Amino acid sequence: MKSRLLEKRNVTPQQAIKLLEKNGIKVDEQQAKVILDFLYILAKSTLKRYFEEK
């Protein structure tokens, strides 16, 4: 599964940090990576489920 997490992504940890800081949330780079991993997994799961229903 780890190799699947290394796919090309559009949002970098630095971009996530800036976005979260704008909303009053302070995270470091490692935390941003974990958050992005979770969001990508959630998005993939949601899309997979959506397209399987059709």
N, C-alpha and C positions, 0 to 999 in steps of 0.2 A: 504494500500500500504506500510505503514511503516514496517509492519511485514515481507513483502516480501523482503525488503531491508536488513533485518537482516540475510539473508541466509549466509552459509559458503562461504567465499571468499578466494582467493589465494593470493591477494595482500593486505598487511597491510598498514595503513596510514603511518607508519614509513618507509616502503619500498618506498612508493610513494614520501615521503618527500626527501629521499636520491636520488632517480632518478631525481626528479625535480631540486634539488640543483646541480646535475652534469650538468644540462643544463641551469644553471644560473637563476632558478626560485625559489624564497624563499616563502614558505608557512608554516603556522602553522598546527597543527594536525587537527583542526576543518576544515580548508580549504581543507586539503588533503582528509578528509572524504567526503566533498561535491563533490570534483572532482571525487573521486572513485564512489560515488553514481551515478553521471551523466554518467560516462563511463560504469558502469554496466547496467544502464537503456538503454543506447544507444546500447550496445552490444546485450542485450536481444531483443530489438526491431528489430535490423538488422537481427538477426538469425531467429526470428519469421517470419519476412517478407520474408526472403530468402526461408525458408522451406515451407511456404504457397504457394509460386509460383510454386513449383514442384509437 
